Every structure is written in C-alpha cells, then in structure tokens.
Amino acid sequence: MAAAVPKHARCAAALVALRGIGDNDALLPGGELFYRDFRNRRELASMAGLVPAPWASGGIDRDQGTGKAGNSMLRKHLIQMAWRWLFHQPGSALSRRYGNCVSARDGRSRKRAIVALARKLLVAPWRCATTGLVPEGAVFSKA
C-alpha cells in the first residue's frame, strides 16, 4: 500500500509547476506553514505575518502596516516571491490586479499591493493542495 503524500509536499509540487517558482520558493512555505491545518486563509496569512496591524482610538481607525507577528524569514521570502511573480507571470489575474492597484499611484501603494500579492500567493498553493484550484491565468513551466 502506498503511503499518503503529506499536504506540504502537495503544496510544494503545485508551486514548482508554475513558471517563476523555484524549489526553494516552493519548499519554504511548505515546510514552515503547510504542515498545519488552517481553517481559513486569514489564519494562514496570520501565521506568515502578512496581515495588517489595526490601530483604533476614539473615532479613528487606521492600519499601521504589516504586523511583526509571524515568521519574518517567511514573510520576506514571500514578498520577494511576489516581485518575481510579477516578472514571470504578467498575464495572470493576480498580476493584473496588482497593476490596476498601482497604475498611477505612489510608492506606498506599491508596497501595500505587493504585500497583498504575497498574501494571495501564500493562499494559492494552500487552496491548490486542499481544493485543487490553480491561480487564474497562471502559466506552467515547460519542463
């Protein structure tokens, strides 16, 4: 009888098949996060530290940017992976969404949008392994 393939290995295999995602890009999230079971995408993003840190005082509600909770090495790696995704997957729905957000705005909106893209790229392989969904418009490598 064949042994069951662990979920983090399925996530890594799904990521490596995409153009612009290397072995290290695929194995790091798998080894650091996907060994656990998450109920939803918010829990997953929170473990990676890719969620906003809210601040509220009186009638003021603002975000302070990305929180420092979570795995900092993984967070930095996912943001670098998001920049590579824009280069290697320009026709994907995620890249088009990023382009629509930052078309004529300042650098601050680019930073916010790249963190949002990193969050989406973290959730995409998790969904691929759990439900079989592939990011819309993503191009697979030829090899």
C-alpha positions as CSV (number, residue, x, y, z in Angstrom):
1,M,0.0,0.0,0.0
2,A,1.4,3.4,-0.9
3,A,1.9,6.0,1.8
4,A,-0.2,9.1,1.8
5,V,1.6,12.2,0.4
6,P,1.8,14.9,3.1
7,K,0.0,18.2,2.4
8,H,3.1,20.3,2.4
9,A,4.6,18.1,-0.3
10,R,1.4,18.5,-2.5
11,C,1.7,22.3,-2.0
12,A,5.3,22.3,-3.0
13,A,4.6,20.2,-6.1
14,A,1.8,22.6,-7.1
15,L,4.1,25.6,-6.7
16,V,7.1,24.2,-8.6
17,A,4.9,23.5,-11.6
18,L,4.3,27.3,-12.0
19,R,6.7,29.4,-14.0
20,G,9.0,31.6,-11.9
21,I,8.7,29.5,-8.8
22,G,11.8,27.6,-7.8
23,D,12.4,24.7,-5.4
24,N,13.3,27.0,-2.5
25,D,10.2,29.2,-3.2
26,A,8.1,26.0,-3.0
27,L,9.7,24.3,-0.1
28,L,10.0,27.2,2.4
29,P,6.2,27.8,2.8
30,G,5.5,24.1,2.7
31,G,8.0,23.3,5.5
32,E,7.2,26.4,7.6
33,L,3.4,26.5,7.3
34,F,1.6,23.8,5.4
35,Y,2.3,21.0,7.9
36,R,-0.5,22.5,10.0
37,D,-4.2,22.6,9.3
38,F,-5.8,26.0,8.9
39,R,-9.5,26.7,9.0
40,N,-9.3,29.7,6.6
41,R,-7.0,31.9,4.6
42,R,-6.9,34.5,7.4
43,E,-5.3,32.1,9.8
44,L,-2.7,31.1,7.2
45,A,-1.8,34.7,6.4
46,S,-1.6,35.5,10.1
47,M,1.0,32.7,10.7
48,A,3.1,34.2,7.9
49,G,2.8,37.7,9.3
50,L,1.1,39.1,6.2
51,V,-1.9,40.8,7.9
52,P,-2.4,44.5,8.8
53,A,-1.9,45.7,12.3
54,P,-5.0,47.8,13.2
55,W,-5.0,50.8,15.4
56,A,-8.1,52.4,16.8
57,S,-8.5,55.3,19.2
58,G,-11.8,57.1,19.6
59,G,-13.3,57.7,16.1
60,I,-10.0,56.9,14.3
61,D,-9.5,53.5,12.7
62,R,-6.2,53.0,10.8
63,D,-3.9,50.3,9.8
64,Q,-0.3,50.6,10.9
65,G,1.1,48.5,8.0
66,T,2.1,44.8,8.2
67,G,2.3,43.4,11.7
68,K,5.6,42.0,13.0
69,A,3.9,38.8,14.3
70,G,4.6,35.6,12.4
71,N,7.7,34.2,10.7
72,S,9.8,37.1,9.5
73,M,12.0,35.0,7.2
74,L,9.0,33.5,5.5
75,R,7.3,37.0,5.2
76,K,10.4,38.4,3.5
77,H,10.7,35.4,1.2
78,L,7.0,35.6,0.2
79,I,7.4,39.3,-0.7
80,Q,10.4,38.6,-2.9
81,M,8.4,35.7,-4.5
82,A,5.6,38.2,-5.2
83,W,8.1,40.5,-7.1
84,R,9.3,37.5,-9.1
85,W,5.7,36.5,-9.8
86,L,5.0,39.9,-11.4
87,F,8.0,39.4,-13.7
88,H,7.3,35.8,-14.7
89,Q,3.5,35.8,-14.7
90,P,2.5,39.2,-16.2
91,G,-0.7,37.8,-17.7
92,S,-2.1,36.2,-14.5
93,A,-5.2,37.6,-12.7
94,L,-3.1,38.4,-9.7
95,S,-0.6,40.4,-11.7
96,R,-3.3,42.3,-13.4
97,R,-4.9,43.1,-10.1
98,Y,-1.6,44.4,-8.8
99,G,-1.2,46.6,-12.0
100,N,-4.7,48.0,-11.5
101,C,-4.0,49.0,-7.9
102,V,-0.7,50.8,-8.6
103,S,-1.2,52.2,-12.1
104,A,-0.6,55.8,-11.2
105,R,0.0,55.9,-7.5
106,D,2.9,56.5,-5.2
107,G,5.4,54.0,-3.8
108,R,3.4,53.4,-0.6
109,S,0.5,51.9,-2.6
110,R,3.1,49.7,-4.4
111,K,4.3,48.3,-1.0
112,R,0.7,47.7,0.1
113,A,-0.2,46.0,-3.1
114,I,2.9,43.7,-3.1
115,V,2.1,42.6,0.4
116,A,-1.4,41.8,-0.7
117,L,0.0,39.9,-3.7
118,A,2.3,37.9,-1.4
119,R,-0.7,37.1,0.8
120,K,-2.5,35.8,-2.3
121,L,0.5,33.8,-3.4
122,L,0.6,32.2,0.0
123,V,-3.1,31.3,-0.1
124,A,-3.0,30.0,-3.7
125,P,-0.9,26.8,-3.1
126,W,-2.8,26.1,0.1
127,R,-6.0,26.2,-1.9
128,C,-4.4,24.1,-4.7
129,A,-3.4,21.4,-2.3
130,T,-6.7,21.4,-0.4
131,T,-9.3,22.0,-3.2
132,G,-7.3,21.7,-6.4
133,L,-7.7,25.3,-7.5
134,V,-4.9,26.9,-9.6
135,P,-4.4,30.7,-9.8
136,E,-6.4,32.1,-12.7
137,G,-4.2,32.8,-15.7
138,A,-1.1,31.3,-14.3
139,V,1.4,29.8,-16.8
140,F,3.0,26.5,-16.1
141,S,6.7,25.9,-16.8
142,K,7.5,23.8,-19.9
143,A,9.9,21.4,-18.1
